[in-house]
Amino acid sequence: MFIEKVMPRFSETDALGHINNTVLPVWFEAARVPIFKFFTPDLNPHDWKLIIAKIEVSFVGELFYGHEITIKTSVEHIGNSSFVLKQEAFQHDKCCAIGKAVMVRYDFVAKTKQALSSQEKNALNEHLN
């Protein structure tokens, strides 16, 4: 499991004083960087090997400005060419949002999915929840 900390910015709030619903996918993407490094260690976009097939966010509590957010990222499932990440956003030790992302190992030249290597599967498996 990977843990990232985020301090909400005022610009990320909505008219009701909550963190805007459009912000969570951005925070979740930023918290996926350690996973991205399994595939592209230097994060060079010209050597990128992943695409997102699906993302979803379930809002289960309120998030507020001025209080740190903890994002936990783990691997929920590993397939042949794809894997599912589960992400949770906590504030004051309470889970307030749950995200899932289906990531696909992708060959951008051939424009097709590609099987995960044994090394990639092993790295992901270390964070299987």
Secondary structure by P-SEA (a helix, b strand, c coil): cbbbbbbbccccccccccccaaaaaaaaaaaaaaaaaacccccccccccccccbbbbbbcccccccbbbbbbbbbccccccbbbbbbbbbccccccbbbbbbbbbccccccccccccaaaaaaaaaacc
